Amino acid sequence: MSAAQLLLRGSVAEIAALVDAPADQIADGLVRAGFTVDTEDETLSAIAEASGRDEAAILAALVSVAR
């Protein structure tokens, strides 16, 4: 399994812990990038799907958000 696949299976809260950032900051950044985030327990893959965006787009947004 690739690193990208692992990230996509992670929830917003889990990703936040990986990058040492508050989960709400990650969620807010994804919303600003055009994604629909209902809860911090949603996986990145589910968020991308619910937002009508592909997984590459959410990974690209995550790079900007997690800085």
SEFIZA-3560 file (N, C-alpha, C; in Angstrom, 3 decimals):
REM SEFIZA-3560
<numar><xx>0.855</xx><yy>-1.176</yy><zz>0.000</zz><atom>N</atom></numar>
<numar><xx>0.000</xx><yy>0.000</yy><zz>0.000</zz><atom>CA</atom></numar>
<numar><xx>0.901</xx><yy>1.239</yy><zz>0.000</zz><atom>C</atom></numar>
<numar><xx>0.553</xx><yy>2.195</yy><zz>-0.826</zz><atom>N</atom></numar>
<numar><xx>1.355</xx><yy>3.412</yy><zz>-0.919</zz><atom>CA</atom></numar>
<numar><xx>1.034</xx><yy>4.376</yy><zz>0.222</zz><atom>C</atom></numar>
<numar><xx>1.913</xx><yy>5.321</yy><zz>0.412</zz><atom>N</atom></numar>
<numar><xx>1.688</xx><yy>6.342</yy><zz>1.439</zz><atom>CA</atom></numar>
<numar><xx>0.423</xx><yy>7.139</yy><zz>1.137</zz><atom>C</atom></numar>
<numar><xx>0.187</xx><yy>7.415</yy><zz>-0.139</zz><atom>N</atom></numar>
<numar><xx>-1.019</xx><yy>8.165</yy><zz>-0.519</zz><atom>CA</atom></numar>
<numar><xx>-2.272</xx><yy>7.394</yy><zz>-0.141</zz><atom>C</atom></numar>
<numar><xx>-2.279</xx><yy>6.101</yy><zz>-0.379</zz><atom>N</atom></numar>
<numar><xx>-3.439</xx><yy>5.286</yy><zz>-0.025</zz><atom>CA</atom></numar>
<numar><xx>-3.670</xx><yy>5.287</yy><zz>1.479</zz><atom>C</atom></numar>
<numar><xx>-2.590</xx><yy>5.236</yy><zz>2.247</zz><atom>N</atom></numar>
<numar><xx>-2.729</xx><yy>5.278</yy><zz>3.706</zz><atom>CA</atom></numar>
<numar><xx>-3.315</xx><yy>6.608</yy><zz>4.159</zz><atom>C</atom></numar>
<numar><xx>-2.852</xx><yy>7.699</yy><zz>3.574</zz><atom>N</atom></numar>
<numar><xx>-3.396</xx><yy>9.018</yy><zz>3.929</zz><atom>CA</atom></numar>
<numar><xx>-4.877</xx><yy>9.098</yy><zz>3.594</zz><atom>C</atom></numar>
<numar><xx>-5.262</xx><yy>8.590</yy><zz>2.437</zz><atom>N</atom></numar>
<numar><xx>-6.661</xx><yy>8.650</yy><zz>2.020</zz><atom>CA</atom></numar>
<numar><xx>-7.568</xx><yy>7.850</yy><zz>2.941</zz><atom>C</atom></numar>
<numar><xx>-7.036</xx><yy>6.815</yy><zz>3.571</zz><atom>N</atom></numar>
<numar><xx>-7.821</xx><yy>6.009</yy><zz>4.525</zz><atom>CA</atom></numar>
<numar><xx>-7.876</xx><yy>6.645</yy><zz>5.904</zz><atom>C</atom></numar>
<numar><xx>-7.058</xx><yy>7.666</yy><zz>6.130</zz><atom>N</atom></numar>
<numar><xx>-7.017</xx><yy>8.323</yy><zz>7.430</zz><atom>CA</atom></numar>
<numar><xx>-8.113</xx><yy>9.355</yy><zz>7.575</zz><atom>C</atom></numar>
<numar><xx>-8.566</xx><yy>9.523</yy><zz>8.805</zz><atom>N</atom></numar>
<numar><xx>-9.561</xx><yy>10.560</yy><zz>9.090</zz><atom>CA</atom></numar>
<numar><xx>-8.861</xx><yy>11.905</yy><zz>9.246</zz><atom>C</atom></numar>
<numar><xx>-9.640</xx><yy>12.949</yy><zz>9.222</zz><atom>N</atom></numar>
<numar><xx>-9.097</xx><yy>14.289</yy><zz>9.441</zz><atom>CA</atom></numar>
<numar><xx>-8.367</xx><yy>14.326</yy><zz>10.789</zz><atom>C</atom></numar>
<numar><xx>-8.952</xx><yy>13.740</yy><zz>11.805</zz><atom>N</atom></numar>
<numar><xx>-8.336</xx><yy>13.737</yy><zz>13.142</zz><atom>CA</atom></numar>
<numar><xx>-7.012</xx><yy>12.985</yy><zz>13.136</zz><atom>C</atom></numar>
<numar><xx>-6.952</xx><yy>11.858</yy><zz>12.422</zz><atom>N</atom></numar>
<numar><xx>-5.713</xx><yy>11.082</yy><zz>12.362</zz><atom>CA</atom></numar>
<numar><xx>-4.623</xx><yy>11.825</yy><zz>11.588</zz><atom>C</atom></numar>
<numar><xx>-5.014</xx><yy>12.453</yy><zz>10.494</zz><atom>N</atom></numar>
<numar><xx>-4.052</xx><yy>13.223</yy><zz>9.709</zz><atom>CA</atom></numar>
<numar><xx>-3.533</xx><yy>14.393</yy><zz>10.529</zz><atom>C</atom></numar>
<numar><xx>-4.411</xx><yy>15.046</yy><zz>11.262</zz><atom>N</atom></numar>
<numar><xx>-3.998</xx><yy>16.167</yy><zz>12.105</zz><atom>CA</atom></numar>
<numar><xx>-2.950</xx><yy>15.726</yy><zz>13.115</zz><atom>C</atom></numar>
<numar><xx>-3.141</xx><yy>14.571</yy><zz>13.696</zz><atom>N</atom></numar>
<numar><xx>-2.163</xx><yy>14.060</yy><zz>14.660</zz><atom>CA</atom></numar>
<numar><xx>-0.820</xx><yy>13.792</yy><zz>13.986</zz><atom>C</atom></numar>
<numar><xx>-0.851</xx><yy>13.333</yy><zz>12.748</zz><atom>N</atom></numar>
<numar><xx>0.389</xx><yy>13.059</yy><zz>12.016</zz><atom>CA</atom></numar>
<numar><xx>1.192</xx><yy>14.320</yy><zz>11.742</zz><atom>C</atom></numar>
<numar><xx>0.500</xx><yy>15.413</yy><zz>11.467</zz><atom>N</atom></numar>
<numar><xx>1.187</xx><yy>16.663</yy><zz>11.125</zz><atom>CA</atom></numar>
<numar><xx>1.250</xx><yy>17.631</yy><zz>12.303</zz><atom>C</atom></numar>
<numar><xx>0.844</xx><yy>17.159</yy><zz>13.475</zz><atom>N</atom></numar>
<numar><xx>0.895</xx><yy>17.952</yy><zz>14.699</zz><atom>CA</atom></numar>
<numar><xx>0.149</xx><yy>19.284</yy><zz>14.543</zz><atom>C</atom></numar>
<numar><xx>-1.105</xx><yy>19.170</yy><zz>14.094</zz><atom>N</atom></numar>
<numar><xx>-1.963</xx><yy>20.343</yy><zz>13.918</zz><atom>CA</atom></numar>
<numar><xx>-3.339</xx><yy>20.020</yy><zz>14.480</zz><atom>C</atom></numar>
<numar><xx>-4.078</xx><yy>21.037</yy><zz>14.907</zz><atom>N</atom></numar>
<numar><xx>-5.442</xx><yy>20.786</yy><zz>15.375</zz><atom>CA</atom></numar>
<numar><xx>-6.323</xx><yy>20.259</yy><zz>14.242</zz><atom>C</atom></numar>
<numar><xx>-7.172</xx><yy>19.297</yy><zz>14.548</zz><atom>N</atom></numar>
<numar><xx>-8.049</xx><yy>18.703</yy><zz>13.544</zz><atom>CA</atom></numar>
<numar><xx>-8.965</xx><yy>19.750</yy><zz>12.923</zz><atom>C</atom></numar>
<numar><xx>-9.437</xx><yy>20.707</yy><zz>13.724</zz><atom>N</atom></numar>
<numar><xx>-10.319</xx><yy>21.729</yy><zz>13.158</zz><atom>CA</atom></numar>
<numar><xx>-9.594</xx><yy>22.610</yy><zz>12.148</zz><atom>C</atom></numar>
<numar><xx>-8.304</xx><yy>22.795</yy><zz>12.334</zz><atom>N</atom></numar>
<numar><xx>-7.511</xx><yy>23.574</yy><zz>11.378</zz><atom>CA</atom></numar>
<numar><xx>-7.417</xx><yy>22.834</yy><zz>10.038</zz><atom>C</atom></numar>
<numar><xx>-7.208</xx><yy>21.533</yy><zz>10.091</zz><atom>N</atom></numar>
<numar><xx>-7.150</xx><yy>20.733</yy><zz>8.871</zz><atom>CA</atom></numar>
<numar><xx>-8.526</xx><yy>20.749</yy><zz>8.190</zz><atom>C</atom></numar>
<numar><xx>-9.576</xx><yy>20.517</yy><zz>8.960</zz><atom>N</atom></numar>
<numar><xx>-10.931</xx><yy>20.510</yy><zz>8.400</zz><atom>CA</atom></numar>
<numar><xx>-11.270</xx><yy>21.864</yy><zz>7.772</zz><atom>C</atom></numar>
<numar><xx>-10.973</xx><yy>22.953</yy><zz>8.454</zz><atom>N</atom></numar>
<numar><xx>-11.257</xx><yy>24.291</yy><zz>7.928</zz><atom>CA</atom></numar>
<numar><xx>-10.494</xx><yy>24.558</yy><zz>6.634</zz><atom>C</atom></numar>
<numar><xx>-9.247</xx><yy>24.114</yy><zz>6.591</zz><atom>N</atom></numar>
<numar><xx>-8.453</xx><yy>24.289</yy><zz>5.381</zz><atom>CA</atom></numar>
<numar><xx>-9.025</xx><yy>23.527</yy><zz>4.204</zz><atom>C</atom></numar>
<numar><xx>-9.510</xx><yy>22.317</yy><zz>4.466</zz><atom>N</atom></numar>
<numar><xx>-10.127</xx><yy>21.534</yy><zz>3.392</zz><atom>CA</atom></numar>
<numar><xx>-11.419</xx><yy>22.194</yy><zz>2.909</zz><atom>C</atom></numar>
<numar><xx>-12.183</xx><yy>22.751</yy><zz>3.834</zz><atom>N</atom></numar>
<numar><xx>-13.411</xx><yy>23.465</yy><zz>3.454</zz><atom>CA</atom></numar>
<numar><xx>-13.055</xx><yy>24.676</yy><zz>2.582</zz><atom>C</atom></numar>
<numar><xx>-12.036</xx><yy>25.416</yy><zz>2.978</zz><atom>N</atom></numar>
<numar><xx>-11.606</xx><yy>26.580</yy><zz>2.180</zz><atom>CA</atom></numar>
<numar><xx>-11.143</xx><yy>26.155</yy><zz>0.786</zz><atom>C</atom></numar>
<numar><xx>-10.640</xx><yy>24.915</yy><zz>0.681</zz><atom>N</atom></numar>
<numar><xx>-10.184</xx><yy>24.389</yy><zz>-0.608</zz><atom>CA</atom></numar>
<numar><xx>-11.330</xx><yy>23.811</yy><zz>-1.433</zz><atom>C</atom></numar>
<numar><xx>-12.551</xx><yy>23.898</yy><zz>-0.909</zz><atom>N</atom></numar>
<numar><xx>-13.713</xx><yy>23.471</yy><zz>-1.668</zz><atom>CA</atom></numar>
<numar><xx>-14.254</xx><yy>22.096</yy><zz>-1.342</zz><atom>C</atom></numar>
<numar><xx>-13.811</xx><yy>21.514</yy><zz>-0.250</zz><atom>N</atom></numar>
<numar><xx>-14.294</xx><yy>20.196</yy><zz>0.154</zz><atom>CA</atom></numar>
<numar><xx>-15.364</xx><yy>20.335</yy><zz>1.220</zz><atom>C</atom></numar>
<numar><xx>-16.251</xx><yy>19.355</yy><zz>1.273</zz><atom>N</atom></numar>
<numar><xx>-17.296</xx><yy>19.304</yy><zz>2.278</zz><atom>CA</atom></numar>
<numar><xx>-16.846</xx><yy>18.370</yy><zz>3.389</zz><atom>C</atom></numar>
<numar><xx>-16.621</xx><yy>18.929</yy><zz>4.575</zz><atom>N</atom></numar>
<numar><xx>-16.184</xx><yy>18.138</yy><zz>5.719</zz><atom>CA</atom></numar>
<numar><xx>-17.296</xx><yy>18.182</yy><zz>6.761</zz><atom>C</atom></numar>
<numar><xx>-17.916</xx><yy>17.029</yy><zz>7.008</zz><atom>N</atom></numar>
<numar><xx>-19.002</xx><yy>16.969</yy><zz>7.988</zz><atom>CA</atom></numar>
<numar><xx>-18.484</xx><yy>16.729</yy><zz>9.400</zz><atom>C</atom></numar>
<numar><xx>-17.507</xx><yy>15.818</yy><zz>9.526</zz><atom>N</atom></numar>
<numar><xx>-16.930</xx><yy>15.537</yy><zz>10.840</zz><atom>CA</atom></numar>
<numar><xx>-15.438</xx><yy>15.291</yy><zz>10.688</zz><atom>C</atom></numar>
<numar><xx>-14.736</xx><yy>15.423</yy><zz>11.770</zz><atom>N</atom></numar>
<numar><xx>-13.299</xx><yy>15.176</yy><zz>11.776</zz><atom>CA</atom></numar>
<numar><xx>-12.978</xx><yy>13.684</yy><zz>11.773</zz><atom>C</atom></numar>
<numar><xx>-13.999</xx><yy>12.846</yy><zz>11.865</zz><atom>N</atom></numar>
<numar><xx>-13.810</xx><yy>11.400</yy><zz>11.822</zz><atom>CA</atom></numar>
<numar><xx>-13.926</xx><yy>10.836</yy><zz>10.412</zz><atom>C</atom></numar>
<numar><xx>-14.279</xx><yy>11.657</yy><zz>9.441</zz><atom>N</atom></numar>
<numar><xx>-14.390</xx><yy>11.219</yy><zz>8.047</zz><atom>CA</atom></numar>
<numar><xx>-13.009</xx><yy>10.988</yy><zz>7.453</zz><atom>C</atom></numar>
<numar><xx>-12.911</xx><yy>9.995</yy><zz>6.582</zz><atom>N</atom></numar>
<numar><xx>-11.642</xx><yy>9.768</yy><zz>5.889</zz><atom>CA</atom></numar>
<numar><xx>-11.496</xx><yy>10.776</yy><zz>4.750</zz><atom>C</atom></numar>
<numar><xx>-10.247</xx><yy>10.991</yy><zz>4.354</zz><atom>N</atom></numar>
<numar><xx>-10.012</xx><yy>11.902</yy><zz>3.240</zz><atom>CA</atom></numar>
<numar><xx>-10.678</xx><yy>11.385</yy><zz>1.969</zz><atom>C</atom></numar>
<numar><xx>-10.653</xx><yy>10.081</yy><zz>1.764</zz><atom>N</atom></numar>
<numar><xx>-11.293</xx><yy>9.490</yy><zz>0.596</zz><atom>CA</atom></numar>
<numar><xx>-12.795</xx><yy>9.776</yy><zz>0.589</zz><atom>C</atom></numar>
<numar><xx>-13.447</xx><yy>9.612</yy><zz>1.726</zz><atom>N</atom></numar>
<numar><xx>-14.886</xx><yy>9.877</yy><zz>1.829</zz><atom>CA</atom></numar>
<numar><xx>-15.193</xx><yy>11.351</yy><zz>1.607</zz><atom>C</atom></numar>
<numar><xx>-14.346</xx><yy>12.220</yy><zz>2.106</zz><atom>N</atom></numar>
<numar><xx>-14.542</xx><yy>13.662</yy><zz>1.925</zz><atom>CA</atom></numar>
<numar><xx>-14.433</xx><yy>14.021</yy><zz>0.448</zz><atom>C</atom></numar>
<numar><xx>-13.429</xx><yy>13.472</yy><zz>-0.227</zz><atom>N</atom></numar>
<numar><xx>-13.265</xx><yy>13.746</yy><zz>-1.655</zz><atom>CA</atom></numar>
<numar><xx>-14.486</xx><yy>13.272</yy><zz>-2.425</zz><atom>C</atom></numar>
<numar><xx>-14.945</xx><yy>12.057</yy><zz>-2.138</zz><atom>N</atom></numar>
<numar><xx>-16.101</xx><yy>11.507</yy><zz>-2.836</zz><atom>CA</atom></numar>
<numar><xx>-17.354</xx><yy>12.344</yy><zz>-2.585</zz><atom>C</atom></numar>
<numar><xx>-17.598</xx><yy>12.706</yy><zz>-1.333</zz><atom>N</atom></numar>
<numar><xx>-18.782</xx><yy>13.500</yy><zz>-0.992</zz><atom>CA</atom></numar>
<numar><xx>-18.730</xx><yy>14.893</yy><zz>-1.617</zz><atom>C</atom></numar>
<numar><xx>-17.526</xx><yy>15.362</yy><zz>-1.882</zz><atom>N</atom></numar>
<numar><xx>-17.349</xx><yy>16.695</yy><zz>-2.448</zz><atom>CA</atom></numar>
<numar><xx>-17.334</xx><yy>16.685</yy><zz>-3.971</zz><atom>C</atom></numar>
<numar><xx>-17.419</xx><yy>15.490</yy><zz>-4.562</zz><atom>N</atom></numar>
<numar><xx>-17.387</xx><yy>15.389</yy><zz>-6.007</zz><atom>CA</atom></numar>
<numar><xx>-16.021</xx><yy>15.677</yy><zz>-6.604</zz><atom>C</atom></numar>
<numar><xx>-14.988</xx><yy>15.425</yy><zz>-5.818</zz><atom>N</atom></numar>
<numar><xx>-13.609</xx><yy>15.696</yy><zz>-6.252</zz><atom>CA</atom></numar>
<numar><xx>-12.827</xx><yy>14.389</yy><zz>-6.225</zz><atom>C</atom></numar>
<numar><xx>-11.729</xx><yy>14.346</yy><zz>-6.955</zz><atom>N</atom></numar>
<numar><xx>-10.943</xx><yy>13.118</yy><zz>-6.947</zz><atom>CA</atom></numar>
<numar><xx>-9.948</xx><yy>13.117</yy><zz>-5.789</zz><atom>C</atom></numar>
<numar><xx>-9.394</xx><yy>11.948</yy><zz>-5.535</zz><atom>N</atom></numar>
<numar><xx>-8.509</xx><yy>11.789</yy><zz>-4.385</zz><atom>CA</atom></numar>
<numar><xx>-7.216</xx><yy>12.575</yy><zz>-4.542</zz><atom>C</atom></numar>
<numar><xx>-6.748</xx><yy>12.733</yy><zz>-5.767</zz><atom>N</atom></numar>
<numar><xx>-5.534</xx><yy>13.524</yy><zz>-5.996</zz><atom>CA</atom></numar>
<numar><xx>-5.746</xx><yy>14.973</yy><zz>-5.564</zz><atom>C</atom></numar>
<numar><xx>-6.939</xx><yy>15.487</yy><zz>-5.781</zz><atom>N</atom></numar>
<numar><xx>-7.240</xx><yy>16.874</yy><zz>-5.416</zz><atom>CA</atom></numar>
<numar><xx>-7.191</xx><yy>17.077</yy><zz>-3.911</zz><atom>C</atom></numar>
<numar><xx>-7.703</xx><yy>16.114</yy><zz>-3.155</zz><atom>N</atom></numar>
<numar><xx>-7.688</xx><yy>16.298</yy><zz>-1.695</zz><atom>CA</atom></numar>
<numar><xx>-6.272</xx><yy>16.136</yy><zz>-1.148</zz><atom>C</atom></numar>
<numar><xx>-5.486</xx><yy>15.265</yy><zz>-1.759</zz><atom>N</atom></numar>
<numar><xx>-4.094</xx><yy>15.135</yy><zz>-1.319</zz><atom>CA</atom></numar>
<numar><xx>-3.317</xx><yy>16.417</yy><zz>-1.600</zz><atom>C</atom></numar>
<numar><xx>-3.567</xx><yy>17.019</yy><zz>-2.758</zz><atom>N</atom></numar>
<numar><xx>-2.917</xx><yy>18.291</yy><zz>-3.088</zz><atom>CA</atom></numar>
<numar><xx>-3.330</xx><yy>19.390</yy><zz>-2.111</zz><atom>C</atom></numar>
<numar><xx>-4.617</xx><yy>19.422</yy><zz>-1.777</zz><atom>N</atom></numar>
<numar><xx>-5.098</xx><yy>20.409</yy><zz>-0.817</zz><atom>CA</atom></numar>
<numar><xx>-4.495</xx><yy>20.172</yy><zz>0.558</zz><atom>C</atom></numar>
<numar><xx>-4.354</xx><yy>18.915</yy><zz>0.921</zz><atom>N</atom></numar>
<numar><xx>-3.798</xx><yy>18.581</yy><zz>2.226</zz><atom>CA</atom></numar>
<numar><xx>-2.373</xx><yy>19.110</yy><zz>2.370</zz><atom>C</atom></numar>
<numar><xx>-1.594</xx><yy>19.042</yy><zz>1.317</zz><atom>N</atom></numar>
<numar><xx>-0.221</xx><yy>19.536</yy><zz>1.363</zz><atom>CA</atom></numar>
<numar><xx>-0.219</xx><yy>21.022</yy><zz>1.746</zz><atom>C</atom></numar>
<numar><xx>-1.120</xx><yy>21.791</yy><zz>1.158</zz><atom>N</atom></numar>
<numar><xx>-1.200</xx><yy>23.218</yy><zz>1.476</zz><atom>CA</atom></numar>
<numar><xx>-1.739</xx><yy>23.464</yy><zz>2.880</zz><atom>C</atom></numar>
<numar><xx>-2.737</xx><yy>22.693</yy><zz>3.259</zz><atom>N</atom></numar>
<numar><xx>-3.397</xx><yy>22.874</yy><zz>4.551</zz><atom>CA</atom></numar>
<numar><xx>-2.485</xx><yy>22.492</yy><zz>5.711</zz><atom>C</atom></numar>
<numar><xx>-1.684</xx><yy>21.477</yy><zz>5.519</zz><atom>N</atom></numar>
<numar><xx>-0.875</xx><yy>20.938</yy><zz>6.615</zz><atom>CA</atom></numar>
<numar><xx>0.408</xx><yy>21.710</yy><zz>6.859</zz><atom>C</atom></numar>
<numar><xx>0.638</xx><yy>22.746</yy><zz>6.126</zz><atom>N</atom></numar>
<numar><xx>1.874</xx><yy>23.536</yy><zz>6.308</zz><atom>CA</atom></numar>
<numar><xx>1.814</xx><yy>24.420</yy><zz>7.500</zz><atom>C</atom></numar>
//
